[in-house]
Every structure is written in structure tokens, then in C-alpha cells.
Amino acid sequence: MPLIAIVVAALAIGFEQLIQWKYGPLGIVAFVLLTVGIKAKSTKISGVGAALLVLLLAQSG
């Protein structure tokens, strides 16, 4: 069980670094809003984070 937690944490940190490298500080803000919204079960906060990520992804494409 601890091995799974370490792997999941490493993947989350890697994904966060990828977002920051590719989309900058606004990408991190969007990712944090999405994560906090999901943990707090707040659809408004997670919706704002998801919308920001979608806008950033649409801009780069």
C-alpha cells in the first residue's frame, strides 16, 4: 500500500511539473483550483480550474 501512495504522489508531482513547464504559472493555478475543487467537492472551484486548463490547452493547439 505505501508503494502505491509513493507512485501516485510521484505521478502527481510529475504532472504538476509538466503543466508548469508547458503552461506557466497560470497552468499551476488552474491545476490547483481543479484539485482543491475536487477535494472540497466544490463544483464551482473545480469548474473554474477545468475551464482554465481547457483554455490553456486550446491556446497551445
Secondary structure, DSSP 8 states (H G I E B T S, - for coil): -HHHHHHHHHHHHHHHHHHHHHHHHHHHHHHHHHHHHHHHT-HHHHHHHHHHHHHHHHHH-
